[in-house]
Amino acid sequence: MANYNVKSLKAEEFINHEEILDTLAYADANKENWELIDSLIKKAAARKGLTHREASVLLACEDKERIETIYALARQIKKDFYGNRIVMFAPLYLSNYCVNGCTYCPYHMQNKCISRKKLSQEEIVKEVTALQDMGHKRLALEAGEHPTMNPIEYILESIKTIYSIQHKNGAIRRVNVNIAATTVENYRKLKEAGIGTYILFQETYHKESYEQLHPTGPKSDYAYHTEAMDRAMEGGIDDVGLGVLFGLELYRYELAGLLMHAEHLEAVHGVGPHTISVPRLKRADDINPDDFDNGISDEIFEKLIALIRISVPYTGMIISTRESAAVRARALELGVSQISGASRTSVGGYCEPEPEDETTEQFDVSDKRTLDEVVRWLMELGFIPSFCTACYREGRTGDRFMSLLKAGEIQNCCHPNALMTLKEFLMDYASPETKALGEKVIEAELQNIPKEKVRQIAKDNLEKIEMGIRDFRF
Ligand code: SAM
């Protein structure tokens, strides 16, 4: 543990291997220490969050009754912090050219079967128009790492193109970016281009496994990858999104590493991660998940989601269409606050379906429903699908967002904004069935806006949206 230092800027010190091993041993030693476990549940119930050590003890605990208590608490914390709103987004794959050798990813350089493709700016316009026609307002850009095919200039130009597209009532109002670790200078450029969250999955926090899984290419440098979020924040990016790819390493190791990373960002930059994603390894071209030993069951997956929820209550959680509708429903209840809908993981997939004999996909999608179907399903489950991007556009990012959230004030912005953006969706894109249900939901949910004055403004704005005027926000 000698080298563990949460404030250090060196990867091996803030994600210290010895500290994780000690944490796991401590968790094993205390997994039936009921007094400690009950005190940790009590601490989490007081909305104080949990450290990596504390969460690891609860992860090791196998007592059914206590696990149910943890789930109930996760549900309650989810409700208290995020209400019943679920933020919607879609990934946009720009290019699958890649110089890395990641053994679990079909983009890896040695894969000669996958057809390589990079969208031109004209193709991006077509893809984004198709996404706008579904009703999307928020995108996550995805690209392989390739210094000549996908340099930062290409990413910046693509962001500019995306923000410039005005099609009918549509507009992409927030572009999040999931590209390889880069320099402070490039992060500064991304910030200037107006990105929302910078997302980078750690894949695994276990250095030795990381090096085996990333044998070649720039991504093979564990320290450079792990320290990326510090560079992003140095470059002025307020909102960063963490994640591990579950299935690569032991999940207990990953939960400890993930929470240590969150603790590090909070300690050094005064603000923790904006989001945590929970991807699981999937079948893909040239990739068989069974070749990796650490796949996790749905039960463990749910437990991880619940524990992340109660450990970092202020961090949004994201789940993608890698998961089925059934798994997503359970994840939404236990902690997830953002989901993708109608995703295509192939380059150019929103305009042209993939030909049978050709594949550019990154992984198999489990949830293949349309956005309209996902929106209706969410409302049937009691959620409000939200297309809101207001916080980012009003400058409520980083610690400004967190302090509003911590003061409980976000209810007065998020709830009306969610209803107004849902109304826009219903007016512009929804099927008659979804629209009919949505109108009822909005009517009922208006009553849950705490301040009367805000409720009245929301009502007025909803009427204006009905008349064809768009983009109101608090
Ligand atoms: N090139 C960037 C990078 O290296 O971080 C962008 C990432 S890639 C387009 C997005 C994410 O997909 C990766 O970070 C990885 O976690 C995930 N991914 C790769 N192969 C996968 C697979 N077979 N199943 C599920 N997710 C996968």
Residues whose N, C-alpha, C, O or C-beta is under 5 A from the ligand:
A	BS01	SAM	Y104 C105 P106 E142 A143 G144 E145 N178 I179 A180 F201 L245 P279 R280 L281 K282 A284 I287 Q362 F363
